[in-house]
Amino acid sequence: MKVVGIVGSPRAESNTAYFMKVTLEVLEKQGIQTKFISLRNKKIQPCTGCYQCIEAKRCTVKDDFHDIFDQMVEADGLLFGSPVYHASITADLKALLDRAGFSGRWAVNEMKEKTENYNWQKGTVFSGKVAAPITVARRAGHDFAFAQLLMWMTVNDLTVIGSNYWNVGMAGKGGAVDAHEDTEGVSIMQHLAQNMAYVIKQLKK
Ligand SMILES: Cc1cc2nc3c(=O)[nH]c(=O)nc-3n(C[C@H](O)[C@H](O)[C@H](O)COP(=O)(O)O)c2cc1C
């Protein structure tokens, strides 16, 4: 049982990383192996829209994407954490998710003739996994970034895990790293982790 937590902040000291680590700590305590991945210093280009993954069954753009993608595919659970940038997830996380979602679909499906409807019988490489978003802002825009992540999860055949409130954190006036002061946010992340551990254990029975 393994959960991978990916953080889209480009900063070394990061509020989003703090909330992610809080969540992963509880999962570890529940007996789930975890891996924390920061996109800081990773080179992940945006999707080029080349459509070569349909034939190649993998993204053909060569950079740090592949190592992270492989770890996402191996995991039972995925957590995506993003700072809110202009009411959106960060560009780095968007690049990862665009490429993972598109190539992860074509990795297990064939392109039909133009006259036939798409038929996603084989799901995606993420089918059967559980996932949850974590978004962190100073003031506003959490919900749009949160919704972006939910939309990615629900189109890619993952099952979304909830908490006792939306998994959003408050932090960072003037770039401060003070997420630990959001004790309500911390407890929401801890509850999220308990829910995710419970569901993964049920699915693995
Ligand atoms: C380019 C940029 C855009 C931002 N946009 C928003 C925003 O739309 N709403 C908000 O409340 N905070 C915004 N912030 C503040 C960050 O969301 C906040 O500092 C957050 O804690 C950063 O997360 P991190 O510490 O994990 O990097 C923005 C910060 C940057 C650098």
The ligand as an SDF file (V2000), in Angstrom:
LIG
                    3D

 31 33  0  0  0  0  0  0  0  0999 V2000
    2.3680   34.0330   -8.6390 C   0  0  0  0  0  0  0  0  0  0  0  0
    1.5700   33.9450   -7.3670 C   0  0  0  0  0  0  0  0  0  0  0  0
    0.1970   34.0100   -7.4280 C   0  0  0  0  0  0  0  0  0  0  0  0
   -0.5640   33.9220   -6.2760 C   0  0  0  0  0  0  0  0  0  0  0  0
   -1.9420   33.9480   -6.3720 N   0  0  0  0  0  0  0  0  0  0  0  0
   -2.6780   33.8610   -5.2450 C   0  0  0  0  0  0  0  0  0  0  0  0
   -4.1100   33.8390   -5.3200 C   0  0  0  0  0  0  0  0  0  0  0  0
   -4.7170   33.8420   -6.3750 O   0  0  0  0  0  0  0  0  0  0  0  0
   -4.7920   33.7930   -4.1450 N   0  0  0  0  0  0  0  0  0  0  0  0
   -4.1670   33.7640   -2.9280 C   0  0  0  0  0  0  0  0  0  0  0  0
   -4.8400   33.7510   -1.9110 O   0  0  0  0  0  0  0  0  0  0  0  0
   -2.8180   33.7280   -2.8340 N   0  0  0  0  0  0  0  0  0  0  0  0
   -2.0730   33.7730   -3.9580 C   0  0  0  0  0  0  0  0  0  0  0  0
   -0.6890   33.7010   -3.8710 N   0  0  0  0  0  0  0  0  0  0  0  0
   -0.0900   33.4270   -2.5480 C   0  0  0  0  0  0  0  0  0  0  0  0
    0.2190   31.9300   -2.4010 C   0  0  0  0  0  0  0  0  0  0  0  0
   -0.8830   31.1200   -2.7180 O   0  0  0  0  0  0  0  0  0  0  0  0
    0.6610   31.6110   -0.9680 C   0  0  0  0  0  0  0  0  0  0  0  0
    1.8060   32.3850   -0.6540 O   0  0  0  0  0  0  0  0  0  0  0  0
    0.9570   30.1330   -0.7770 C   0  0  0  0  0  0  0  0  0  0  0  0
    1.1510   29.9150    0.6010 O   0  0  0  0  0  0  0  0  0  0  0  0
    2.2040   29.6970   -1.5140 C   0  0  0  0  0  0  0  0  0  0  0  0
    2.3680   28.2950   -1.2980 O   0  0  0  0  0  0  0  0  0  0  0  0
    3.7990   27.6740   -1.0240 P   0  0  0  0  0  0  0  0  0  0  0  0
    4.2970   28.2670    0.2740 O   0  0  0  0  0  0  0  0  0  0  0  0
    3.5250   26.2030   -0.8850 O   0  0  0  0  0  0  0  0  0  0  0  0
    4.6970   28.0100   -2.1740 O   0  0  0  0  0  0  0  0  0  0  0  0
    0.0860   33.7870   -5.0140 C   0  0  0  0  0  0  0  0  0  0  0  0
    1.4810   33.7190   -4.9490 C   0  0  0  0  0  0  0  0  0  0  0  0
    2.2140   33.7990   -6.1150 C   0  0  0  0  0  0  0  0  0  0  0  0
    3.7150   33.7110   -6.0170 C   0  0  0  0  0  0  0  0  0  0  0  0
  1  2  1  0
  2  3  1  0
  2 30  2  0
  3  4  2  0
  4  5  1  0
  4 28  1  0
  5  6  2  0
  6  7  1  0
  6 13  1  0
  7  8  2  0
  7  9  1  0
  9 10  1  0
 10 11  2  0
 10 12  1  0
 12 13  2  0
 13 14  1  0
 14 15  1  0
 14 28  1  0
 15 16  1  0
 16 17  1  0
 16 18  1  0
 18 19  1  0
 18 20  1  0
 20 21  1  0
 20 22  1  0
 22 23  1  0
 23 24  1  0
 24 25  2  0
 24 26  1  0
 24 27  1  0
 28 29  2  0
 29 30  1  0
 30 31  1  0
M  END
$$$$
